[in-house]
Amino acid sequence: MEKTDVLISGLGPVGAALAVYLGRLGISVMAIDRDTSVYPMPRAAHLDHETMRLLHLAGGAEAVSQASQPLSAYEFRSRDGSLLMGFKPGEVTTATGFPQSSMFHQPTLEHALRARLGEISGVSARLGHALTSYSASDDGVIAGIAGPHGAYDVEAKYLIGCDGGQSIVRRIARIELDDMGFDEPWLVIDARLKDGRERLTTIGLQHCDPRRPVTSVPMSPGRHRWEFMLRPGETPEEVVGDEFIDDLLGPFVDPASVEIDRRAVYRFHAVIAKEWRKGRVMLAGDAAHQMPPFLGQGLCSGTRDAANLAWKLAAVLQGRADEALLDTYQAEREPHVRAITEMAVFMGKVVCTQNEKEAAARDRDMLSKPEGERFVVMPDTIGLASGVQRGDVLAGTIFPEPWLETGEGRKRLDDVAGLAPILLFRDGGEAAASSFRAGGGFAMALSDPSLLDEGDRVKSTLADSEAVLVRPDRYVFGRGEARNLLAAWNAYLASGTSPA
Ligand SMILES: Cc1cc2nc3c(=O)[nH]c(=O)nc-3n(C[C@H](O)[C@H](O)[C@H](O)COP(=O)(O)OP(=O)(O)OC[C@H]3O[C@@H](n4cnc5c(N)ncnc54)[C@H](O)[C@@H]3O)c2cc1C
């Protein structure tokens, strides 16, 4: 029987990112997908800056950057066009240096991640191979797989279900979903702009008309998406017809000026798996949670799952951490996902109001504020509430990414540090830094001339502290004396409990 450290079921964007991370960390991975090619139609259209950084660590951000465009604003407008609520991501300077909101093309990302996978020894990616069954014990999992040449078994130390909303891994594990009770049918129309047009707008719009709520967003250059909420009684068959779609598009664009790539009715959900880990089996991405699309955070959340889980699995498999560390995965990720899902549900309820009286009350309420106050600051990051040192306001926030001057030109710190934890320290922290390096960490003195700390962002993160320790998923673990930080980090790896 074939053996692997980690078997990943599902090579969507989340499974592919996880496989790249694990492969880069030296873990043997078998990643399978029941389909033989990437799902060709775009689903996710929006990525936030943190996700772009995490995708950069997986080798996918460059392809995405080339096939994406920043979103200047995201606006919720009433039937008559008045601004109800808005965000201006184009005006935000982010910690990672990537645009706060990028509009992109999901298949481009998936192709880039799969190409990266092919370059990593130790990762075997198999397309056209479906997980059909598994049995789990305290030591691992025996999985049954149906491949193009017949059925076979694989023995893995861990099985990760990245197999989407209908996850077979989740179903076999009998993991229930917590349903937050918000699901609505929408027609999604993805279109290419004709005559070489790159965009209709750089603004994402929620047209909150109770007669027919509509979403209109740019995607990658040359593409645009419209989504139309179905009215009670409308059927999926009826709304995907040519004439119906021309009537829907008419108020927004000349239907003759676009070529429709995809027309499909989908029902979004707000669900979160009750357990993300059952012994040797774990869930990530849509298998673990699905949320309404109003914040464009489904794939972003799945990428954060992959980044959280990968280094923990590697540390446990390589004997640098106790298995208890794996229990921190759900503890750290679920509150983040829940908060984002609640926000997406809130926004969805603003948009999906089909009752005229309720919509009028909503409009009166939201329009009672001066227009300037209706633009709110997009929450940059929810951050981590556990798995970091307590009592420090910066612990759990995204670490600002500096650049380094290397022999091969300027590089992001992430390019040099890879997926290691990072210690940046002032004079006095050298001894702790050596022992950190010996344990596989990346350590660098603040005084190192190759560190290009534009705007003193790193210095101001350290403030008066001797050192800052950054987790491999790029959240600040804590600040303080270097040796104390190191001791707290090692205690966290050894027990999985958040350090005081
Ligand atoms: C209309 C729409 C708009 C969206 N907009 C956004 C957005 O703007 N921003 C955002 O972040 N997210 C968005 N999302 C969500 C985003 O597309 C998903 O969250 C993301 O695709 C989830 O990735 P995943 O890898 O977890 O799952 P999937 O992409 O579903 O991949 C799962 C993979 O598992 C494979 N698989 C299934 N069963 C098996 C099996 N038994 N054996 C082997 N393989 C199997 C499938 O073939 C598939 O390749 C949107 C989704 C939709 C539908």
The ligand as a MOL file (V3000), in Angstrom:
LIG
                    3D

  0  0  0     0  0            999 V3000
M  V30 BEGIN CTAB
M  V30 COUNTS 53 58 0 0 0
M  V30 BEGIN ATOM
M  V30 1 C -20.6280 32.8690 -7.1160 0
M  V30 2 C -19.5170 32.7680 -6.1300 0
M  V30 3 C -18.7820 33.9000 -5.7990 0
M  V30 4 C -17.7150 33.8150 -4.8950 0
M  V30 5 N -16.9910 34.9460 -4.6290 0
M  V30 6 C -15.9240 34.8680 -3.7880 0
M  V30 7 C -15.0560 35.9960 -3.6070 0
M  V30 8 O -15.2480 37.0490 -4.2220 0
M  V30 9 N -13.9930 35.8660 -2.7530 0
M  V30 10 C -13.7350 34.6940 -2.0910 0
M  V30 11 O -12.7560 34.6600 -1.3100 0
M  V30 12 N -14.5190 33.5990 -2.2670 0
M  V30 13 C -15.5940 33.6660 -3.1040 0
M  V30 14 N -16.3520 32.5550 -3.3540 0
M  V30 15 C -16.0490 31.3180 -2.6290 0
M  V30 16 C -14.8790 30.5590 -3.2300 0
M  V30 17 O -15.0440 30.3340 -4.6070 0
M  V30 18 C -14.7440 29.2470 -2.4570 0
M  V30 19 O -14.6810 29.5660 -1.0810 0
M  V30 20 C -13.4960 28.4830 -2.8530 0
M  V30 21 O -13.5630 28.0240 -4.1790 0
M  V30 22 C -13.3300 27.2880 -1.9160 0
M  V30 23 O -12.1730 26.6000 -2.2690 0
M  V30 24 P -11.9830 25.1080 -1.7770 0
M  V30 25 O -10.6490 24.6950 -2.3270 0
M  V30 26 O -12.2270 25.0090 -0.3280 0
M  V30 27 O -13.1460 24.2870 -2.4490 0
M  V30 28 P -13.4820 24.0480 -3.9940 0
M  V30 29 O -12.9840 25.1760 -4.8270 0
M  V30 30 O -14.9130 23.7050 -4.0650 0
M  V30 31 O -12.5940 22.7800 -4.3780 0
M  V30 32 C -12.9270 21.5020 -3.8820 0
M  V30 33 C -12.2380 20.4790 -4.7700 0
M  V30 34 O -12.4640 19.1880 -4.2080 0
M  V30 35 C -12.6820 18.2810 -5.2600 0
M  V30 36 N -13.3930 17.1120 -4.7150 0
M  V30 37 C -14.6710 17.0490 -4.2620 0
M  V30 38 N -14.9500 15.8090 -3.8310 0
M  V30 39 C -13.8340 15.0630 -3.9940 0
M  V30 40 C -13.4900 13.7120 -3.7290 0
M  V30 41 N -14.3860 12.8550 -3.2160 0
M  V30 42 N -12.2440 13.2840 -4.0060 0
M  V30 43 C -11.3170 14.1440 -4.5450 0
M  V30 44 N -11.6030 15.4220 -4.8410 0
M  V30 45 C -12.8430 15.8890 -4.5590 0
M  V30 46 C -13.4630 19.0740 -6.2980 0
M  V30 47 O -13.3350 18.5130 -7.5880 0
M  V30 48 C -12.7920 20.4480 -6.1850 0
M  V30 49 O -11.7230 20.5990 -7.1030 0
M  V30 50 C -17.4140 32.5910 -4.2680 0
M  V30 51 C -18.1440 31.4370 -4.5890 0
M  V30 52 C -19.1780 31.5210 -5.5190 0
M  V30 53 C -19.9510 30.2850 -5.8740 0
M  V30 END ATOM
M  V30 BEGIN BOND
M  V30 1 1 1 2
M  V30 2 1 2 3
M  V30 3 2 2 52
M  V30 4 2 3 4
M  V30 5 1 4 5
M  V30 6 1 4 50
M  V30 7 2 5 6
M  V30 8 1 6 7
M  V30 9 1 6 13
M  V30 10 2 7 8
M  V30 11 1 7 9
M  V30 12 1 9 10
M  V30 13 2 10 11
M  V30 14 1 10 12
M  V30 15 2 12 13
M  V30 16 1 13 14
M  V30 17 1 14 15
M  V30 18 1 14 50
M  V30 19 1 15 16
M  V30 20 1 16 17
M  V30 21 1 16 18
M  V30 22 1 18 19
M  V30 23 1 18 20
M  V30 24 1 20 21
M  V30 25 1 20 22
M  V30 26 1 22 23
M  V30 27 1 23 24
M  V30 28 2 24 25
M  V30 29 1 24 26
M  V30 30 1 24 27
M  V30 31 1 27 28
M  V30 32 2 28 29
M  V30 33 1 28 30
M  V30 34 1 28 31
M  V30 35 1 31 32
M  V30 36 1 32 33
M  V30 37 1 33 34
M  V30 38 1 33 48
M  V30 39 1 34 35
M  V30 40 1 35 36
M  V30 41 1 35 46
M  V30 42 1 36 37
M  V30 43 1 36 45
M  V30 44 2 37 38
M  V30 45 1 38 39
M  V30 46 1 39 40
M  V30 47 2 39 45
M  V30 48 1 40 41
M  V30 49 2 40 42
M  V30 50 1 42 43
M  V30 51 2 43 44
M  V30 52 1 44 45
M  V30 53 1 46 47
M  V30 54 1 46 48
M  V30 55 1 48 49
M  V30 56 2 50 51
M  V30 57 1 51 52
M  V30 58 1 52 53
M  V30 END BOND
M  V30 END CTAB
M  END
